[in-house]
Amino acid sequence: MDWFKSSNRHMRNFALEQFYFHNRMRFAGFGVVIFLLILALRFIYLQIGKYDYYHTQAENNRVALVPIVPNRGNIYDRNGEILAQNYFVYTLEIVPARIEDLQGTIDKLSKLVMIREKDIKNFKKLRAQTHNFESVPIRTHLTEQEAALFAVNQYQFPGVSIKSRLFRYYPNGKTASHLIGYVGRINEADNKLLESMEMSSNYKGSDHIGKAGMEQFYETILHGQTGFQQIEINADGQAERVLSVTPPHSGNNLILSIDLKLQQIAENAFGNRRGALIAIDPKTGEVLSYVSMPTYDPNLFIDGIDSDTWKQMNDSLDKPLINRPIRGIYPPGSTFKPFVALAGMNEKKRLPPFSIADPGFYTLSGSSHQYRDWKPGGHGMVDMQKAITVSCDTFFYGLAMDLGIEKLAGYVKHFGFGEKSGLDMVGEIGGLLPTPTWKEKRYKQKWFGGETAIVGIGQGYILVTPMQLAQAVSILANNGIAMRPHILRTVEVPDHSKRFDIPQTQVDLIPIDSDHMNIVRRGMIDVTKPGGTAASVGAGASYDIAAKTGTAQVVGIKQGAKYNAAALEERHRDHALFIAFAPADNPKIAVAVIVENGGHGGSAAGPIARQVMDYYLTGKAPKVQVAEPRNANTTSSTANEEQPHD
């Protein structure tokens, strides 16, 4: 009985086990079905939904796009003289995919032709940016002898060949370098900028990009459109055949408004002095000459400037890399007075026959402080016209005080003071036209009356660029019509079949009373006549010149002390300024000149402007083209004389 009970407990329940078994099979089968369904859905997704993506990926493994770099457009002056062009050079190039021992090949090559550390560095950088089967230059500018030597030994270097590439060249060297600019190798900052502008694809294969001047500002016009070859490649990454070609489109040519001969005359007139000159056609806004001295050779930058030359240029006290016309800032000195005069007459503060008896100083109302005139003892009786001609400080101190800084600044800003001119050049700064609001914000101080008097003669806080000064005198010459200044004159397609002129744009119109303009014009004409501050500049001219000289202090001198240039280090002497337009009755050219530490505007800057105007208006090149040198170890013939602050 006990045995039976024990046996009964150990009997298997086959029905129950079968039930569990079938449930497990159903569950497993259901799982398999779900898995197969997921697999099928994934298969459909990959084969249908992602077909285009993976097809493209597969094609990219089989087909590669090799860029074809377009020819860069040329740059010409207004008369068709070449300023920037391309030329072919021999380059030694390597296809990395065809070389097993790359470093060994480079070492072997260096025994045949000179390969510098700089060349290897550039090669590695370019290789990282290209496909393995593309040709990468290891050495540029091979001489004919080096090219011939390699050609004889080329059988020893599979995967290495000589090719011909285009390089930029500036045939006139240092002439107009700040205007033209230069191209240089594309760096990381350039790549980031191209990416932000969504232009990276158009620079595939390109090594260079515009870095300054016209080359930079009109980069998109000059560069052109990159072409492509579709290349079929094998599993080893080697090119098999060309499938298709999209040809590149060469960049357009630029025809500038400057005259190369005029530019050369202007630069020669500076000699070794530092400074800037801008000449403008006042009726069109075209820039005729654009000078920044000292200058530099842009050809040095094309393939990467060497460190010693860069350090020498960058550390030079003369700062040859500064684009002075748009980035140099100076007090305008007395060249500001014609504009103050127009403001005074516009506000009816100094209408004829108003005149003053000039004692040689101006005393601020309610104060004993005196602001002296550049001429001790004064100029006698002075009206508006004479005040401009003799550059009477006393007259303009009083006029500025009567106007007030707000009205004065509000009027002269229409001539471009305190604002960028809008010139087609990267990096222009706006100078400074001071106001009480500006001073409070900048220095947390109130404006003092005496500061207005100082601004009235172009000193104090006011600062201008040579470009602003040229634009201001251009507007003055054009009777208040302000044309946008521009350097680009025409865009030309590569085959020279079509040209597109740049429109001339009027940006402002200053209503100037004709009687007021005549007073200012006559005063400026008399500046270049006997008795004026630049009589020597107008001597012998076949046309009338309307001009104004200026002297801008670099370091202050004590009130009442005499200015003695010879007692100062050359770089502490006053800047010389000169503005002019001619012919005075029908202006065709307006000029602004600044000679740094030149002293007197009439004797240092004026003769430079005269040479430029003579050539432009008469076609005759000056007999004497080079200005008297002036440096810290020499003085001019007038250096021992007291220089007037005109």
URWONOR-V904825 format. One record per helix or strand of 2 or more residues. SS is the DSSP state (~ for helix, > for strand). FROM is the first residue (numbers start at 1). LEN is the number of residues. Records with the same first field share a line. If there is no record, write none. Layout:
BEGIN
SS: FROM-LEN, FROM-LEN
END
This chain:
BEGIN
~: 2-8, 14-36, 51-12, 96-3, 102-9, 117-11, 144-13, 177-4, 188-9, 200-4, 213-5, 219-5, 260-11, 298-4, 307-9, 324-4, 333-14, 384-7, 393-11, 405-11, 436-8, 449-7, 466-12, 514-14, 535-4, 565-3, 570-3, 601-18
>: 63-6, 75-2, 82-14, 135-8, 160-10, 183-3, 208-3, 227-7, 239-8, 253-4, 275-6, 286-8, 355-4, 361-3, 370-3, 380-4, 463-2, 481-3, 488-5, 499-3, 506-4, 545-8, 575-8, 589-7
END
